[in-house]
Amino acid sequence: MESIEGGGIAAMEVVARDLKALGLYLARSLSFEGVEYQTLEIELTPTQERIYNSYSDAFQIIHNNLEKALEACNITGAKTYNRAAKMLAKS
């Protein structure tokens, strides 16, 4: 339970979505009944691909070092010092 709370609202939404997909949770706000969609494939230009890859690389660095950054900023450590900041950073 603590790990879900620590992950913030985003983590709770993922759990709710997964439970609903398994038929273990019902919520009207998560219903997609009557929704229609069409898959679109969009070709990226070489420039767009380079930009996307750069953002992906940066996100990976952030993701891999998030815990260290939270500790360096005194948001977490032996305990969570600023719960709201931790939840915002993780969501």
PDB file with one MODEL, atoms N, CA, C and O in Angstrom:
MODEL        1
ATOM      1  N   MET A   1       0.816  -1.189   0.000  1.00  0.00           N
ATOM      2  CA  MET A   1       0.000   0.000   0.000  1.00  0.00           C
ATOM      3  C   MET A   1       0.865   1.260   0.000  1.00  0.00           C
ATOM      4  O   MET A   1       0.542   2.240  -0.672  1.00  0.00           O
ATOM      5  N   GLU A   2       1.972   1.229   0.762  1.00  0.00           N
ATOM      6  CA  GLU A   2       2.840   2.403   0.826  1.00  0.00           C
ATOM      7  C   GLU A   2       3.457   2.721  -0.532  1.00  0.00           C
ATOM      8  O   GLU A   2       3.629   3.889  -0.881  1.00  0.00           O
ATOM      9  N   SER A   3       3.793   1.673  -1.304  1.00  0.00           N
ATOM     10  CA  SER A   3       4.409   1.935  -2.606  1.00  0.00           C
ATOM     11  C   SER A   3       3.411   2.583  -3.553  1.00  0.00           C
ATOM     12  O   SER A   3       3.799   3.409  -4.378  1.00  0.00           O
ATOM     13  N   ILE A   4       2.144   2.230  -3.454  1.00  0.00           N
ATOM     14  CA  ILE A   4       1.112   2.859  -4.289  1.00  0.00           C
ATOM     15  C   ILE A   4       0.952   4.319  -3.871  1.00  0.00           C
ATOM     16  O   ILE A   4       0.907   5.208  -4.720  1.00  0.00           O
ATOM     17  N   GLU A   5       0.866   4.564  -2.568  1.00  0.00           N
ATOM     18  CA  GLU A   5       0.751   5.941  -2.082  1.00  0.00           C
ATOM     19  C   GLU A   5       1.967   6.761  -2.486  1.00  0.00           C
ATOM     20  O   GLU A   5       1.840   7.928  -2.856  1.00  0.00           O
ATOM     21  N   GLY A   6       3.143   6.152  -2.415  1.00  0.00           N
ATOM     22  CA  GLY A   6       4.374   6.846  -2.773  1.00  0.00           C
ATOM     23  C   GLY A   6       4.433   7.216  -4.241  1.00  0.00           C
ATOM     24  O   GLY A   6       5.067   8.204  -4.612  1.00  0.00           O
ATOM     25  N   GLY A   7       3.771   6.424  -5.080  1.00  0.00           N
ATOM     26  CA  GLY A   7       3.762   6.695  -6.514  1.00  0.00           C
ATOM     27  C   GLY A   7       2.796   7.789  -6.918  1.00  0.00           C
ATOM     28  O   GLY A   7       2.808   8.236  -8.065  1.00  0.00           O
ATOM     29  N   GLY A   8       1.959   8.227  -5.986  1.00  0.00           N
ATOM     30  CA  GLY A   8       1.036   9.314  -6.264  1.00  0.00           C
ATOM     31  C   GLY A   8      -0.187   8.878  -7.041  1.00  0.00           C
ATOM     32  O   GLY A   8      -0.467   7.688  -7.188  1.00  0.00           O
ATOM     33  N   ILE A   9      -0.902   9.863  -7.532  1.00  0.00           N
ATOM     34  CA  ILE A   9      -2.154   9.624  -8.234  1.00  0.00           C
ATOM     35  C   ILE A   9      -1.935   8.783  -9.488  1.00  0.00           C
ATOM     36  O   ILE A   9      -2.772   7.944  -9.821  1.00  0.00           O
ATOM     37  N   ALA A  10      -0.834   8.996 -10.178  1.00  0.00           N
ATOM     38  CA  ALA A  10      -0.569   8.236 -11.407  1.00  0.00           C
ATOM     39  C   ALA A  10      -0.514   6.738 -11.109  1.00  0.00           C
ATOM     40  O   ALA A  10      -1.069   5.938 -11.862  1.00  0.00           O
ATOM     41  N   ALA A  11       0.150   6.354 -10.020  1.00  0.00           N
ATOM     42  CA  ALA A  11       0.238   4.938  -9.664  1.00  0.00           C
ATOM     43  C   ALA A  11      -1.138   4.384  -9.308  1.00  0.00           C
ATOM     44  O   ALA A  11      -1.477   3.260  -9.678  1.00  0.00           O
ATOM     45  N   MET A  12      -1.926   5.177  -8.591  1.00  0.00           N
ATOM     46  CA  MET A  12      -3.271   4.729  -8.226  1.00  0.00           C
ATOM     47  C   MET A  12      -4.154   4.552  -9.459  1.00  0.00           C
ATOM     48  O   MET A  12      -4.964   3.628  -9.516  1.00  0.00           O
ATOM     49  N   GLU A  13      -3.999   5.429 -10.436  1.00  0.00           N
ATOM     50  CA  GLU A  13      -4.771   5.305 -11.667  1.00  0.00           C
ATOM     51  C   GLU A  13      -4.382   4.044 -12.435  1.00  0.00           C
ATOM     52  O   GLU A  13      -5.243   3.377 -13.009  1.00  0.00           O
ATOM     53  N   VAL A  14      -3.096   3.715 -12.449  1.00  0.00           N
ATOM     54  CA  VAL A  14      -2.631   2.505 -13.131  1.00  0.00           C
ATOM     55  C   VAL A  14      -3.222   1.262 -12.466  1.00  0.00           C
ATOM     56  O   VAL A  14      -3.679   0.344 -13.147  1.00  0.00           O
ATOM     57  N   VAL A  15      -3.211   1.239 -11.125  1.00  0.00           N
ATOM     58  CA  VAL A  15      -3.780   0.101 -10.403  1.00  0.00           C
ATOM     59  C   VAL A  15      -5.268  -0.014 -10.696  1.00  0.00           C
ATOM     60  O   VAL A  15      -5.758  -1.112 -10.957  1.00  0.00           O
ATOM     61  N   ALA A  16      -5.996   1.098 -10.659  1.00  0.00           N
ATOM     62  CA  ALA A  16      -7.433   1.069 -10.935  1.00  0.00           C
ATOM     63  C   ALA A  16      -7.702   0.573 -12.356  1.00  0.00           C
ATOM     64  O   ALA A  16      -8.618  -0.220 -12.575  1.00  0.00           O
ATOM     65  N   ARG A  17      -6.913   1.035 -13.313  1.00  0.00           N
ATOM     66  CA  ARG A  17      -7.088   0.594 -14.704  1.00  0.00           C
ATOM     67  C   ARG A  17      -6.850  -0.907 -14.839  1.00  0.00           C
ATOM     68  O   ARG A  17      -7.620  -1.607 -15.496  1.00  0.00           O
ATOM     69  N   ASP A  18      -5.780  -1.397 -14.213  1.00  0.00           N
ATOM     70  CA  ASP A  18      -5.459  -2.823 -14.299  1.00  0.00           C
ATOM     71  C   ASP A  18      -6.506  -3.684 -13.608  1.00  0.00           C
ATOM     72  O   ASP A  18      -6.888  -4.735 -14.123  1.00  0.00           O
ATOM     73  N   LEU A  19      -6.973  -3.240 -12.440  1.00  0.00           N
ATOM     74  CA  LEU A  19      -8.017  -3.997 -11.743  1.00  0.00           C
ATOM     75  C   LEU A  19      -9.299  -4.034 -12.569  1.00  0.00           C
ATOM     76  O   LEU A  19      -9.986  -5.054 -12.618  1.00  0.00           O
ATOM     77  N   LYS A  20      -9.616  -2.909 -13.220  1.00  0.00           N
ATOM     78  CA  LYS A  20     -10.815  -2.883 -14.061  1.00  0.00           C
ATOM     79  C   LYS A  20     -10.666  -3.834 -15.240  1.00  0.00           C
ATOM     80  O   LYS A  20     -11.615  -4.530 -15.601  1.00  0.00           O
ATOM     81  N   ALA A  21      -9.477  -3.868 -15.842  1.00  0.00           N
ATOM     82  CA  ALA A  21      -9.237  -4.769 -16.973  1.00  0.00           C
ATOM     83  C   ALA A  21      -9.389  -6.227 -16.562  1.00  0.00           C
ATOM     84  O   ALA A  21      -9.794  -7.062 -17.371  1.00  0.00           O
ATOM     85  N   LEU A  22      -9.065  -6.541 -15.304  1.00  0.00           N
ATOM     86  CA  LEU A  22      -9.203  -7.908 -14.794  1.00  0.00           C
ATOM     87  C   LEU A  22     -10.622  -8.204 -14.323  1.00  0.00           C
ATOM     88  O   LEU A  22     -10.922  -9.335 -13.940  1.00  0.00           O
ATOM     89  N   GLY A  23     -11.507  -7.190 -14.349  1.00  0.00           N
ATOM     90  CA  GLY A  23     -12.871  -7.384 -13.889  1.00  0.00           C
ATOM     91  C   GLY A  23     -12.998  -7.379 -12.378  1.00  0.00           C
ATOM     92  O   GLY A  23     -13.993  -7.861 -11.838  1.00  0.00           O
ATOM     93  N   LEU A  24     -11.996  -6.837 -11.686  1.00  0.00           N
ATOM     94  CA  LEU A  24     -11.999  -6.829 -10.226  1.00  0.00           C
ATOM     95  C   LEU A  24     -12.408  -5.472  -9.648  1.00  0.00           C
ATOM     96  O   LEU A  24     -12.497  -5.318  -8.430  1.00  0.00           O
ATOM     97  N   TYR A  25     -12.655  -4.496 -10.513  1.00  0.00           N
ATOM     98  CA  TYR A  25     -12.972  -3.153 -10.058  1.00  0.00           C
ATOM     99  C   TYR A  25     -13.904  -2.508 -11.070  1.00  0.00           C
ATOM    100  O   TYR A  25     -13.683  -2.607 -12.277  1.00  0.00           O
ATOM    101  N   LEU A  26     -14.924  -1.860 -10.590  1.00  0.00           N
ATOM    102  CA  LEU A  26     -15.862  -1.169 -11.470  1.00  0.00           C
ATOM    103  C   LEU A  26     -15.862   0.311 -11.138  1.00  0.00           C
ATOM    104  O   LEU A  26     -15.905   0.696  -9.969  1.00  0.00           O
ATOM    105  N   ALA A  27     -15.813   1.127 -12.157  1.00  0.00           N
ATOM    106  CA  ALA A  27     -15.884   2.574 -11.967  1.00  0.00           C
ATOM    107  C   ALA A  27     -16.402   3.201 -13.251  1.00  0.00           C
ATOM    108  O   ALA A  27     -15.859   2.976 -14.333  1.00  0.00           O
ATOM    109  N   ARG A  28     -17.449   3.985 -13.115  1.00  0.00           N
ATOM    110  CA  ARG A  28     -18.005   4.613 -14.310  1.00  0.00           C
ATOM    111  C   ARG A  28     -17.013   5.535 -14.986  1.00  0.00           C
ATOM    112  O   ARG A  28     -17.029   5.666 -16.210  1.00  0.00           O
ATOM    113  N   SER A  29     -16.160   6.168 -14.224  1.00  0.00           N
ATOM    114  CA  SER A  29     -15.213   7.115 -14.819  1.00  0.00           C
ATOM    115  C   SER A  29     -14.159   6.426 -15.683  1.00  0.00           C
ATOM    116  O   SER A  29     -13.462   7.094 -16.446  1.00  0.00           O
ATOM    117  N   LEU A  30     -14.030   5.094 -15.577  1.00  0.00           N
ATOM    118  CA  LEU A  30     -13.040   4.378 -16.371  1.00  0.00           C
ATOM    119  C   LEU A  30     -13.658   3.628 -17.544  1.00  0.00           C
ATOM    120  O   LEU A  30     -12.976   2.853 -18.214  1.00  0.00           O
ATOM    121  N   SER A  31     -14.941   3.852 -17.794  1.00  0.00           N
ATOM    122  CA  SER A  31     -15.621   3.121 -18.856  1.00  0.00           C
ATOM    123  C   SER A  31     -15.292   3.715 -20.223  1.00  0.00           C
ATOM    124  O   SER A  31     -15.230   4.933 -20.389  1.00  0.00           O
ATOM    125  N   PHE A  32     -15.083   2.828 -21.197  1.00  0.00           N
ATOM    126  CA  PHE A  32     -14.851   3.260 -22.571  1.00  0.00           C
ATOM    127  C   PHE A  32     -15.979   2.777 -23.471  1.00  0.00           C
ATOM    128  O   PHE A  32     -15.822   2.725 -24.691  1.00  0.00           O
ATOM    129  N   GLU A  33     -17.107   2.425 -22.880  1.00  0.00           N
ATOM    130  CA  GLU A  33     -18.246   1.930 -23.652  1.00  0.00           C
ATOM    131  C   GLU A  33     -18.676   2.986 -24.669  1.00  0.00           C
ATOM    132  O   GLU A  33     -18.832   4.161 -24.337  1.00  0.00           O
ATOM    133  N   GLY A  34     -18.862   2.549 -25.896  1.00  0.00           N
ATOM    134  CA  GLY A  34     -19.304   3.443 -26.957  1.00  0.00           C
ATOM    135  C   GLY A  34     -18.193   4.259 -27.593  1.00  0.00           C
ATOM    136  O   GLY A  34     -18.448   5.030 -28.519  1.00  0.00           O
ATOM    137  N   VAL A  35     -16.987   4.108 -27.124  1.00  0.00           N
ATOM    138  CA  VAL A  35     -15.863   4.860 -27.673  1.00  0.00           C
ATOM    139  C   VAL A  35     -15.389   4.189 -28.955  1.00  0.00           C
ATOM    140  O   VAL A  35     -15.218   2.971 -29.005  1.00  0.00           O
ATOM    141  N   GLU A  36     -15.184   4.978 -29.966  1.00  0.00           N
ATOM    142  CA  GLU A  36     -14.638   4.471 -31.217  1.00  0.00           C
ATOM    143  C   GLU A  36     -13.304   5.168 -31.463  1.00  0.00           C
ATOM    144  O   GLU A  36     -13.127   6.337 -31.118  1.00  0.00           O
ATOM    145  N   TYR A  37     -12.385   4.448 -32.053  1.00  0.00           N
ATOM    146  CA  TYR A  37     -11.101   5.065 -32.354  1.00  0.00           C
ATOM    147  C   TYR A  37     -10.545   4.464 -33.632  1.00  0.00           C
ATOM    148  O   TYR A  37     -10.945   3.386 -34.073  1.00  0.00           O
ATOM    149  N   GLN A  38      -9.631   5.184 -34.194  1.00  0.00           N
ATOM    150  CA  GLN A  38      -8.971   4.745 -35.405  1.00  0.00           C
ATOM    151  C   GLN A  38      -7.471   4.903 -35.187  1.00  0.00           C
ATOM    152  O   GLN A  38      -7.017   5.963 -34.757  1.00  0.00           O
ATOM    153  N   THR A  39      -6.708   3.875 -35.474  1.00  0.00           N
ATOM    154  CA  THR A  39      -5.265   3.936 -35.328  1.00  0.00           C
ATOM    155  C   THR A  39      -4.668   4.690 -36.511  1.00  0.00           C
ATOM    156  O   THR A  39      -4.932   4.370 -37.670  1.00  0.00           O
ATOM    157  N   LEU A  40      -3.873   5.681 -36.197  1.00  0.00           N
ATOM    158  CA  LEU A  40      -3.211   6.460 -37.244  1.00  0.00           C
ATOM    159  C   LEU A  40      -1.717   6.220 -37.153  1.00  0.00           C
ATOM    160  O   LEU A  40      -1.136   6.304 -36.071  1.00  0.00           O
ATOM    161  N   GLU A  41      -1.103   5.926 -38.260  1.00  0.00           N
ATOM    162  CA  GLU A  41       0.347   5.811 -38.305  1.00  0.00           C
ATOM    163  C   GLU A  41       0.881   7.049 -39.002  1.00  0.00           C
ATOM    164  O   GLU A  41       0.492   7.367 -40.126  1.00  0.00           O
ATOM    165  N   ILE A  42       1.773   7.737 -38.318  1.00  0.00           N
ATOM    166  CA  ILE A  42       2.322   8.981 -38.852  1.00  0.00           C
ATOM    167  C   ILE A  42       3.822   8.807 -39.029  1.00  0.00           C
ATOM    168  O   ILE A  42       4.538   8.485 -38.081  1.00  0.00           O
ATOM    169  N   GLU A  43       4.281   9.019 -40.233  1.00  0.00           N
ATOM    170  CA  GLU A  43       5.712   8.928 -40.531  1.00  0.00           C
ATOM    171  C   GLU A  43       6.419  10.149 -39.953  1.00  0.00           C
ATOM    172  O   GLU A  43       5.988  11.283 -40.160  1.00  0.00           O
ATOM    173  N   LEU A  44       7.492   9.912 -39.237  1.00  0.00           N
ATOM    174  CA  LEU A  44       8.280  11.012 -38.697  1.00  0.00           C
ATOM    175  C   LEU A  44       9.404  11.361 -39.662  1.00  0.00           C
ATOM    176  O   LEU A  44       9.984  10.499 -40.324  1.00  0.00           O
ATOM    177  N   THR A  45       9.685  12.649 -39.715  1.00  0.00           N
ATOM    178  CA  THR A  45      10.827  13.082 -40.516  1.00  0.00           C
ATOM    179  C   THR A  45      12.099  12.719 -39.737  1.00  0.00           C
ATOM    180  O   THR A  45      12.031  12.471 -38.533  1.00  0.00           O
ATOM    181  N   PRO A  46      13.237  12.685 -40.398  1.00  0.00           N
ATOM    182  CA  PRO A  46      14.486  12.415 -39.669  1.00  0.00           C
ATOM    183  C   PRO A  46      14.713  13.400 -38.514  1.00  0.00           C
ATOM    184  O   PRO A  46      15.207  13.005 -37.458  1.00  0.00           O
ATOM    185  N   THR A  47      14.362  14.659 -38.701  1.00  0.00           N
ATOM    186  CA  THR A  47      14.509  15.656 -37.632  1.00  0.00           C
ATOM    187  C   THR A  47      13.606  15.318 -36.457  1.00  0.00           C
ATOM    188  O   THR A  47      14.036  15.392 -35.306  1.00  0.00           O
ATOM    189  N   GLN A  48      12.356  14.945 -36.733  1.00  0.00           N
ATOM    190  CA  GLN A  48      11.427  14.571 -35.661  1.00  0.00           C
ATOM    191  C   GLN A  48      11.923  13.325 -34.916  1.00  0.00           C
ATOM    192  O   GLN A  48      11.780  13.223 -33.698  1.00  0.00           O
ATOM    193  N   GLU A  49      12.499  12.391 -35.654  1.00  0.00           N
ATOM    194  CA  GLU A  49      13.043  11.187 -35.009  1.00  0.00           C
ATOM    195  C   GLU A  49      14.190  11.542 -34.072  1.00  0.00           C
ATOM    196  O   GLU A  49      14.273  11.011 -32.964  1.00  0.00           O
ATOM    197  N   ARG A  50      15.079  12.437 -34.509  1.00  0.00           N
ATOM    198  CA  ARG A  50      16.204  12.857 -33.665  1.00  0.00           C
ATOM    199  C   ARG A  50      15.691  13.545 -32.394  1.00  0.00           C
ATOM    200  O   ARG A  50      16.197  13.294 -31.300  1.00  0.00           O
ATOM    201  N   ILE A  51      14.690  14.409 -32.544  1.00  0.00           N
ATOM    202  CA  ILE A  51      14.112  15.097 -31.386  1.00  0.00           C
ATOM    203  C   ILE A  51      13.485  14.083 -30.432  1.00  0.00           C
ATOM    204  O   ILE A  51      13.711  14.147 -29.224  1.00  0.00           O
ATOM    205  N   TYR A  52      12.700  13.151 -30.966  1.00  0.00           N
ATOM    206  CA  TYR A  52      12.051  12.128 -30.147  1.00  0.00           C
ATOM    207  C   TYR A  52      13.099  11.292 -29.409  1.00  0.00           C
ATOM    208  O   TYR A  52      12.961  11.023 -28.215  1.00  0.00           O
ATOM    209  N   ASN A  53      14.138  10.888 -30.124  1.00  0.00           N
ATOM    210  CA  ASN A  53      15.184  10.077 -29.500  1.00  0.00           C
ATOM    211  C   ASN A  53      15.923  10.853 -28.404  1.00  0.00           C
ATOM    212  O   ASN A  53      16.284  10.285 -27.373  1.00  0.00           O
ATOM    213  N   SER A  54      16.143  12.138 -28.627  1.00  0.00           N
ATOM    214  CA  SER A  54      16.796  12.968 -27.608  1.00  0.00           C
ATOM    215  C   SER A  54      15.936  13.060 -26.352  1.00  0.00           C
ATOM    216  O   SER A  54      16.446  12.917 -25.241  1.00  0.00           O
ATOM    217  N   TYR A  55      14.631  13.298 -26.520  1.00  0.00           N
ATOM    218  CA  TYR A  55      13.724  13.338 -25.377  1.00  0.00           C
ATOM    219  C   TYR A  55      13.683  11.992 -24.667  1.00  0.00           C
ATOM    220  O   TYR A  55      13.671  11.943 -23.437  1.00  0.00           O
ATOM    221  N   SER A  56      13.662  10.905 -25.424  1.00  0.00           N
ATOM    222  CA  SER A  56      13.635   9.566 -24.831  1.00  0.00           C
ATOM    223  C   SER A  56      14.900   9.309 -24.013  1.00  0.00           C
ATOM    224  O   SER A  56      14.831   8.764 -22.912  1.00  0.00           O
ATOM    225  N   ASP A  57      16.043   9.698 -24.550  1.00  0.00           N
ATOM    226  CA  ASP A  57      17.302   9.526 -23.821  1.00  0.00           C
ATOM    227  C   ASP A  57      17.298  10.346 -22.527  1.00  0.00           C
ATOM    228  O   ASP A  57      17.724   9.865 -21.478  1.00  0.00           O
ATOM    229  N   ALA A  58      16.810  11.593 -22.613  1.00  0.00           N
ATOM    230  CA  ALA A  58      16.752  12.449 -21.423  1.00  0.00           C
ATOM    231  C   ALA A  58      15.809  11.864 -20.383  1.00  0.00           C
ATOM    232  O   ALA A  58      16.130  11.859 -19.194  1.00  0.00           O
ATOM    233  N   PHE A  59      14.660  11.376 -20.806  1.00  0.00           N
ATOM    234  CA  PHE A  59      13.707  10.780 -19.880  1.00  0.00           C
ATOM    235  C   PHE A  59      14.322   9.567 -19.179  1.00  0.00           C
ATOM    236  O   PHE A  59      14.123   9.373 -17.980  1.00  0.00           O
ATOM    237  N   GLN A  60      15.059   8.761 -19.918  1.00  0.00           N
ATOM    238  CA  GLN A  60      15.691   7.580 -19.335  1.00  0.00           C
ATOM    239  C   GLN A  60      16.696   7.973 -18.257  1.00  0.00           C
ATOM    240  O   GLN A  60      16.773   7.333 -17.208  1.00  0.00           O
ATOM    241  N   ILE A  61      17.465   9.026 -18.519  1.00  0.00           N
ATOM    242  CA  ILE A  61      18.427   9.513 -17.523  1.00  0.00           C
ATOM    243  C   ILE A  61      17.685   9.983 -16.266  1.00  0.00           C
ATOM    244  O   ILE A  61      18.075   9.654 -15.146  1.00  0.00           O
ATOM    245  N   ILE A  62      16.619  10.751 -16.465  1.00  0.00           N
ATOM    246  CA  ILE A  62      15.824  11.229 -15.323  1.00  0.00           C
ATOM    247  C   ILE A  62      15.244  10.044 -14.554  1.00  0.00           C
ATOM    248  O   ILE A  62      15.334   9.992 -13.328  1.00  0.00           O
ATOM    249  N   HIS A  63      14.660   9.110 -15.261  1.00  0.00           N
ATOM    250  CA  HIS A  63      14.040   7.942 -14.633  1.00  0.00           C
ATOM    251  C   HIS A  63      15.063   7.138 -13.827  1.00  0.00           C
ATOM    252  O   HIS A  63      14.775   6.699 -12.714  1.00  0.00           O
ATOM    253  N   ASN A  64      16.240   6.949 -14.386  1.00  0.00           N
ATOM    254  CA  ASN A  64      17.269   6.156 -13.710  1.00  0.00           C
ATOM    255  C   ASN A  64      17.856   6.857 -12.487  1.00  0.00           C
ATOM    256  O   ASN A  64      18.410   6.200 -11.605  1.00  0.00           O
ATOM    257  N   ASN A  65      17.740   8.174 -12.427  1.00  0.00           N
ATOM    258  CA  ASN A  65      18.375   8.927 -11.341  1.00  0.00           C
ATOM    259  C   ASN A  65      17.388   9.678 -10.453  1.00  0.00           C
ATOM    260  O   ASN A  65      17.797  10.513  -9.646  1.00  0.00           O
ATOM    261  N   LEU A  66      16.101   9.393 -10.591  1.00  0.00           N
ATOM    262  CA  LEU A  66      15.090  10.145  -9.845  1.00  0.00           C
ATOM    263  C   LEU A  66      15.253   9.995  -8.339  1.00  0.00           C
ATOM    264  O   LEU A  66      15.190  10.986  -7.611  1.00  0.00           O
ATOM    265  N   GLU A  67      15.461   8.781  -7.866  1.00  0.00           N
ATOM    266  CA  GLU A  67      15.609   8.570  -6.421  1.00  0.00           C
ATOM    267  C   GLU A  67      16.805   9.340  -5.869  1.00  0.00           C
ATOM    268  O   GLU A  67      16.718   9.941  -4.798  1.00  0.00           O
ATOM    269  N   LYS A  68      17.925   9.323  -6.600  1.00  0.00           N
ATOM    270  CA  LYS A  68      19.120  10.057  -6.158  1.00  0.00           C
ATOM    271  C   LYS A  68      18.844  11.562  -6.124  1.00  0.00           C
ATOM    272  O   LYS A  68      19.285  12.255  -5.207  1.00  0.00           O
ATOM    273  N   ALA A  69      18.120  12.063  -7.117  1.00  0.00           N
ATOM    274  CA  ALA A  69      17.799  13.490  -7.166  1.00  0.00           C
ATOM    275  C   ALA A  69      16.887  13.876  -6.011  1.00  0.00           C
ATOM    276  O   ALA A  69      17.071  14.932  -5.405  1.00  0.00           O
ATOM    277  N   LEU A  70      15.897  13.027  -5.695  1.00  0.00           N
ATOM    278  CA  LEU A  70      14.996  13.319  -4.573  1.00  0.00           C
ATOM    279  C   LEU A  70      15.762  13.341  -3.252  1.00  0.00           C
ATOM    280  O   LEU A  70      15.482  14.166  -2.382  1.00  0.00           O
ATOM    281  N   GLU A  71      16.723  12.441  -3.104  1.00  0.00           N
ATOM    282  CA  GLU A  71      17.550  12.435  -1.898  1.00  0.00           C
ATOM    283  C   GLU A  71      18.446  13.673  -1.849  1.00  0.00           C
ATOM    284  O   GLU A  71      18.609  14.277  -0.789  1.00  0.00           O
ATOM    285  N   ALA A  72      19.023  14.052  -2.985  1.00  0.00           N
ATOM    286  CA  ALA A  72      19.915  15.221  -3.030  1.00  0.00           C
ATOM    287  C   ALA A  72      19.168  16.507  -2.690  1.00  0.00           C
ATOM    288  O   ALA A  72      19.753  17.448  -2.153  1.00  0.00           O
ATOM    289  N   CYS A  73      17.885  16.544  -3.001  1.00  0.00           N
ATOM    290  CA  CYS A  73      17.065  17.729  -2.724  1.00  0.00           C
ATOM    291  C   CYS A  73      16.384  17.651  -1.356  1.00  0.00           C
ATOM    292  O   CYS A  73      15.546  18.490  -1.024  1.00  0.00           O
ATOM    293  N   ASN A  74      16.750  16.641  -0.567  1.00  0.00           N
ATOM    294  CA  ASN A  74      16.166  16.428   0.760  1.00  0.00           C
ATOM    295  C   ASN A  74      14.650  16.247   0.722  1.00  0.00           C
ATOM    296  O   ASN A  74      13.941  16.667   1.637  1.00  0.00           O
ATOM    297  N   ILE A  75      14.166  15.620  -0.340  1.00  0.00           N
ATOM    298  CA  ILE A  75      12.743  15.280  -0.423  1.00  0.00           C
ATOM    299  C   ILE A  75      12.524  13.902   0.181  1.00  0.00           C
ATOM    300  O   ILE A  75      11.517  13.654   0.845  1.00  0.00           O
ATOM    301  N   THR A  76      13.476  13.010  -0.056  1.00  0.00           N
ATOM    302  CA  THR A  76      13.427  11.675   0.543  1.00  0.00           C
ATOM    303  C   THR A  76      14.776  11.382   1.170  1.00  0.00           C
ATOM    304  O   THR A  76      15.728  12.148   1.023  1.00  0.00           O
ATOM    305  N   GLY A  77      14.838  10.289   1.853  1.00  0.00           N
ATOM    306  CA  GLY A  77      16.068   9.838   2.506  1.00  0.00           C
ATOM    307  C   GLY A  77      15.691   8.628   3.326  1.00  0.00           C
ATOM    308  O   GLY A  77      15.062   7.704   2.810  1.00  0.00           O
ATOM    309  N   ALA A  78      16.059   8.614   4.589  1.00  0.00           N
ATOM    310  CA  ALA A  78      15.650   7.527   5.480  1.00  0.00           C
ATOM    311  C   ALA A  78      14.127   7.524   5.603  1.00  0.00           C
ATOM    312  O   ALA A  78      13.517   6.482   5.843  1.00  0.00           O
ATOM    313  N   LYS A  79      13.526   8.687   5.439  1.00  0.00           N
ATOM    314  CA  LYS A  79      12.064   8.813   5.412  1.00  0.00           C
ATOM    315  C   LYS A  79      11.707   9.878   4.376  1.00  0.00           C
ATOM    316  O   LYS A  79      12.589  10.571   3.869  1.00  0.00           O
ATOM    317  N   THR A  80      10.433  10.007   4.067  1.00  0.00           N
ATOM    318  CA  THR A  80       9.998  11.034   3.123  1.00  0.00           C
ATOM    319  C   THR A  80       9.816  12.340   3.885  1.00  0.00           C
ATOM    320  O   THR A  80       9.006  12.417   4.809  1.00  0.00           O
ATOM    321  N   TYR A  81      10.567  13.364   3.501  1.00  0.00           N
ATOM    322  CA  TYR A  81      10.504  14.645   4.183  1.00  0.00           C
ATOM    323  C   TYR A  81       9.439  15.560   3.579  1.00  0.00           C
ATOM    324  O   TYR A  81       8.822  16.353   4.289  1.00  0.00           O
ATOM    325  N   ASN A  82       9.229  15.448   2.285  1.00  0.00           N
ATOM    326  CA  ASN A  82       8.237  16.292   1.622  1.00  0.00           C
ATOM    327  C   ASN A  82       7.385  15.390   0.734  1.00  0.00           C
ATOM    328  O   ASN A  82       7.685  15.186  -0.443  1.00  0.00           O
ATOM    329  N   ARG A  83       6.330  14.863   1.317  1.00  0.00           N
ATOM    330  CA  ARG A  83       5.480  13.890   0.630  1.00  0.00           C
ATOM    331  C   ARG A  83       4.875  14.454  -0.663  1.00  0.00           C
ATOM    332  O   ARG A  83       4.838  13.763  -1.681  1.00  0.00           O
ATOM    333  N   ALA A  84       4.408  15.689  -0.627  1.00  0.00           N
ATOM    334  CA  ALA A  84       3.777  16.298  -1.810  1.00  0.00           C
ATOM    335  C   ALA A  84       4.789  16.430  -2.941  1.00  0.00           C
ATOM    336  O   ALA A  84       4.466  16.144  -4.094  1.00  0.00           O
ATOM    337  N   ALA A  85       6.001  16.857  -2.628  1.00  0.00           N
ATOM    338  CA  ALA A  85       7.023  17.014  -3.662  1.00  0.00           C
ATOM    339  C   ALA A  85       7.390  15.653  -4.254  1.00  0.00           C
ATOM    340  O   ALA A  85       7.598  15.531  -5.461  1.00  0.00           O
ATOM    341  N   LYS A  86       7.469  14.631  -3.398  1.00  0.00           N
ATOM    342  CA  LYS A  86       7.790  13.287  -3.890  1.00  0.00           C
ATOM    343  C   LYS A  86       6.698  12.791  -4.827  1.00  0.00           C
ATOM    344  O   LYS A  86       6.994  12.250  -5.892  1.00  0.00           O
ATOM    345  N   MET A  87       5.441  12.971  -4.442  1.00  0.00           N
ATOM    346  CA  MET A  87       4.329  12.508  -5.284  1.00  0.00           C
ATOM    347  C   MET A  87       4.299  13.252  -6.612  1.00  0.00           C
ATOM    348  O   MET A  87       4.056  12.647  -7.656  1.00  0.00           O
ATOM    349  N   LEU A  88       4.545  14.560  -6.580  1.00  0.00           N
ATOM    350  CA  LEU A  88       4.562  15.329  -7.821  1.00  0.00           C
ATOM    351  C   LEU A  88       5.698  14.881  -8.744  1.00  0.00           C
ATOM    352  O   LEU A  88       5.504  14.738  -9.951  1.00  0.00           O
ATOM    353  N   ALA A  89       6.870  14.663  -8.173  1.00  0.00           N
ATOM    354  CA  ALA A  89       8.021  14.248  -8.982  1.00  0.00           C
ATOM    355  C   ALA A  89       7.773  12.892  -9.625  1.00  0.00           C
ATOM    356  O   ALA A  89       8.149  12.674 -10.777  1.00  0.00           O
ATOM    357  N   LYS A  90       7.149  11.986  -8.897  1.00  0.00           N
ATOM    358  CA  LYS A  90       6.939  10.637  -9.421  1.00  0.00           C
ATOM    359  C   LYS A  90       5.760  10.542 -10.380  1.00  0.00           C
ATOM    360  O   LYS A  90       5.688   9.619 -11.191  1.00  0.00           O
ATOM    361  N   SER A  91       4.842  11.487 -10.289  1.00  0.00           N
ATOM    362  CA  SER A  91       3.704  11.426 -11.204  1.00  0.00           C
ATOM    363  C   SER A  91       4.003  12.182 -12.476  1.00  0.00           C
ATOM    364  O   SER A  91       3.160  12.242 -13.371  1.00  0.00           O
TER     365      SER A  91
ENDMDL
END
